């Protein structure tokens, strides 16, 4: 058998291509002409005079035949004498009926639906309302003004469409060419620079396609010339808060008085410039913004300034500009192979931000199954697409200012000769973490199958969280492991060939088995020669309502266990009594729940010789242990205090080293016997040791002799008195001796005398070491002789 020829070499392919080119020539379209079903004309909002006719436009293009139907408030509108669908798809309402509350009405929201063999699209909604005109709810009021002053009249009336308001003076239309007369669209008449001829009766005239209304008259009386006295600037009427739609006109009123006449200026509260395009000042201070945009939204400040000064008065009003929803990214038609994922993206902007809704062939499409919406509904994802997903998808963006829609088609590609979906898919739980999935071979086109792919996900998870496992073509079952206990899973199978995948099998659900508790950690404590205490922790998979523990124990020399002793799931300890003190016992403890018994924990405990050990070593005294712990803690605290005290003593040791040397010298003096010399000589020695200068000593006896080592030997003999051990004072210049050594003494500082300092200083001088002391004034010498 000869192999099949490629499609490009088959005559049938070229014949089909030629027919398509001829069809395009007949239709007068180019090869790039789109055949997607879409609207070229959509209905728009209308205000209709009752009893008159109205036509709502609707026109769609795409692959014929195209069927058009209309809906009113979401319900299909049947054709009747009151609603006729024209040949081009438009809707004719020949005799519009307003809503009178007690009968049929043609008012409501209309949309048209276009359908062909590829799908269905829905147009934007159009609101149809009856033209109306109410009575005036604000009439102009009589006004009295001074010459050169300002007069203001106002009237208000509601109507659809918005009424046009004009003014009459004495039943004659006011000449709008007069610069002193300002007519504002919201029904305000301003007259500046009043004159006597401005006096009269003023009427407000409102009109639209529904009716014409004339208000009550209001008189204007202009008195004599006004006072020339100074008047503070005052804003009579400031701007109001306005909410408009783009392309409308904003009128911000500001009427100010004062003497001299104040200058009116405008600014934005946020500091941004107002701009000049489409901006004008009407009258003496009214701000007009034509063709408003979203950028015009903000707070506007009207300021009345006294000329030549900084005196000013302000008033402010907020302008909110809404914009209907419009698309900045349209969804694009796509073609995807069966079993893959399709994604549409639709982004819209508007003020306020629009809400996005997706439709599938005119029906609202919500998330669920293999459909997911993300990024505030701007992204539509369809996973595992099949023939049932082939449709026209619409993105509808809507806010309070209006709505808009865009559509795209999903084409599911299906190759010829692909196998059918796998059959008889079953899933059986094997354990708490595994499920066995089995299936049968597809019915059609099985020769080219190269393998199967098993798709797995938790039943509660979105489709994008699924994962796959590949299976060989000769295998019709798969053990799926590493699953979570007590969890429901979804499984489906696809068969794969070199040309693509089959349709997915019917999904099947299976739940893993529950998990039994883990072996409890067990420890045994011997209480006495005939009793033990079991201690354990609660396993994580154990519930108090459906679980507990089972206890078994026996002497190791016997074959039968005592038990099971069933314990509640809240216990963590149990005592076993009346045991044989000469035996070794085997203890088993296991936890169970609604899914079964867990593995047991086994321990061995020996009671032999327990009585002797108990006599020699009494049982633990918990109070004693507690006291011991407290004693240990106290010892640690005391050790810390001792360490801190040592550090303090070391610091004091370094700081008062010099004072310690004084104390050592004092100790030497006390141990040596002073020589028996005349009092005058002792005074001289004392004065010399006290650091007196030569001049001071000269005033005493005129002798300028320097003290040397011989003099020290005379003052401090080498031997002590009888009954005392002899000692020698070493004053080697190479060995500083007591001047560099530090000794601790128990003498209090207040027992030291000036003699101690003198002895220490002289000892240092004799050793050739400069004394280290703070200079203080010497006491005045006194002659005691």
Buried (B, 14 or more C-beta within 10 A) or exposed (E): EEEEEEEEEEEEEEEEEEEEEEEBEEEEEEEEEEBBBBBEBBBEEBBBBBEEEBBBBBBBBBEEEBEBBBBBEEEEBEEEEBBBBEEEBBBEBEEBBBBEEEEEBBBBBBBBBBBBEBBBBBBBBBBBBBBBBBEBEEBBEEBEBBBBBBBBBBBBBEBBEBBEBBBBBEEEEBEEEEEBBBBBEBBBBBBBEBEEEBBBBBBBBBBBBBBEBBBEBBEBBBEEEBEEEEBEBEBBBBBEEBEBBBEBEBBBBBBBBBBEBBBBBBBBEEEEEEEEEBBEEBBBBBBBBEEBEEEBBBBBBBBBBBEEEEEBBBBBBBBBBBBBBEBEEBBEBEEBBBBBBBBBBBBBBBBEEBBBBBBBBBEEBEEEEBBBBBEEBBBBBBBBBBEEBBBBBBBBBBBBBBBBBBBBBBBBEBEEEBBBBBEEBEBEBBBBBBBBBBBEBBEEBBEBBEBBBBBBBBEEEBBEEBEEBEBEBEEBEBEBEEBEBEBEBBBBBBBBBEEBBBBBBEBBEBBBBBBBBBBBEBEBEBBBBBBBBBEBEBBEBBEEEEBBBBBBBBBEEEEEBEBBBEBEBEEEEBEBEEBEBEBEBBBBBBBBBEBEEBEBBEBEBEBEEBBEEBEEEEEEEEEEEEEEEEEEEEEEEEEEEEEEEEEEEEEEEEEBBBEBBBBBBBBBBEBBEEEEEEEEEBBBBBBBBBBBEEEBBEEBEEEEEEBEEEBBEEBBEEEEEEEEEEEEBEBEEEEBBBBEEBBEBEEEEEEBEEBBBBBBBBBBBBBEBEBEBEEEEEEEBEEEE
